[in-house]
Amino acid sequence: MPKSKIRDKVKRKQKVAAEAAPTLEPAKIESPKWLAPAMLAFFLIGLIWIVIFYISSTAYPIPGIGAWNMVVGFGFVGVGFSLATRWH
């Protein structure tokens, strides 16, 4: 069975386009300077918040909200993790 001439034309066009396209190097993506310190700060604030909550027998850092202090502490840690996903 004879080969399709259209298929040969498409292959030639793809080959010419690939040869004509300039070789682009991927641009190096850098993180902003504030990202790493902010990420570490959120991790540490969350950790300290949770440790204070346990050491104080669930009375501090904010006495009025009780066990919601854990949510606040893990919220800080969660923000730290979300910043960590943007770090290159």
GITA-V560192 format. One record per pair of residues at least 24 apart in sequence whose ideal C-beta (glycine too) atoms are under 6 Angstrom apart, sorted by the first residue. I is the first residue (numbers start at 1). J is the second residue. D is the distance in Angstrom with one decimal. If there is no record, write none. Layout:
((I;J;D) (I;J;D))
This chain:
((29;88;5.1) (31;87;5.2) (31;88;5.0) (35;87;5.8) (38;83;6.0) (39;80;5.3) (39;83;4.1) (39;84;5.4) (42;76;5.1) (42;79;4.7) (42;80;3.6) (43;80;4.0) (45;76;4.8) (46;73;4.9) (46;76;3.2) (46;77;3.6) (49;73;3.7))
